Amino acid sequence: MSNYRRARVPGATYFFTVNLRDRRNDLLVREVDLLRATIRATKARHPFHIDAWVVLPEHMHCMWTLPPGDSDFALRWKVIKFAFSRRLPDDETRTVAQAARGERGIWQRRYWEHLIRDDLDYQRHFDYLHYNPVKHGHVARVADWPWSSFHRAVREGIYAPDWAGDGGDGRAGSWGE
């Protein structure tokens, strides 16, 4: 078994990328209400702050800040993936290994995580996450993607409504205001 090295800092902020096994699938946006309900239920049992989140058809990016003294993001992802999957019809294709382990064939087994190091690192990942629907060609403007915390960031004054739509920075104020 592989020994993956993960940064585990209690109370830290992390950036994640989580993918579906079938990268041609649109399950995450088709079942976005189920995904949201699963995340809310997980947060109720295992608290964390959602700094930012974007859901695309076959993957998602998010930034979480964990409570002081807590570094167990792996438990939260396990709960989210399991609870989401068990509420879906059991009709996806599975590998022989997945079937032998009793696993669903919905998610990639692993996910990518990055410990946010400082304010600039936070800003770069925050911006990358929100720009992702444009990067992947789903929309021409960030504001046009409905499944993103971008809209909350606009309400909070972090971004101007036309951020990244004019080629400029588009920030409504300095970071964190």
Rosetta blueprint (number, residue, H / E / L):
1 M L
2 S L
3 N L
4 Y L
5 R L
6 R L
7 A L
8 R L
9 V L
10 P L
11 G L
12 A L
13 T E
14 Y E
15 F E
16 F E
17 T E
18 V E
19 N E
20 L E
21 R L
22 D L
23 R L
24 R L
25 N L
26 D L
27 L H
28 L H
29 V H
30 R H
31 E L
32 V H
33 D H
34 L H
35 L H
36 R H
37 A H
38 T H
39 I H
40 R H
41 A H
42 T H
43 K H
44 A H
45 R H
46 H L
47 P L
48 F L
49 H E
50 I E
51 D E
52 A E
53 W E
54 V E
55 V E
56 L L
57 P L
58 E L
59 H E
60 M E
61 H E
62 C E
63 M E
64 W E
65 T E
66 L L
67 P L
68 P L
69 G L
70 D L
71 S L
72 D L
73 F H
74 A H
75 L H
76 R H
77 W H
78 K H
79 V H
80 I H
81 K H
82 F H
83 A H
84 F H
85 S H
86 R H
87 R L
88 L L
89 P L
90 D L
91 D L
92 E L
93 T L
94 R L
95 T L
96 V H
97 A H
98 Q H
99 A H
100 A H
101 R H
102 G L
103 E L
104 R L
105 G L
106 I L
107 W E
108 Q L
109 R L
110 R L
111 Y L
112 W E
113 E E
114 H E
115 L E
116 I L
117 R L
118 D L
119 D H
120 L H
121 D H
122 Y H
123 Q H
124 R H
125 H H
126 F H
127 D H
128 Y H
129 L H
130 H H
131 Y H
132 N H
133 P H
134 V H
135 K H
136 H L
137 G L
138 H L
139 V L
140 A L
141 R L
142 V H
143 A H
144 D H
145 W L
146 P L
147 W L
148 S E
149 S L
150 F H
151 H H
152 R H
153 A H
154 V H
155 R H
156 E L
157 G L
158 I L
159 Y E
160 A L
161 P L
162 D L
163 W L
164 A L
165 G L
166 D L
167 G L
168 G L
169 D L
170 G L
171 R E
172 A L
173 G L
174 S L
175 W L
176 G L
177 E L
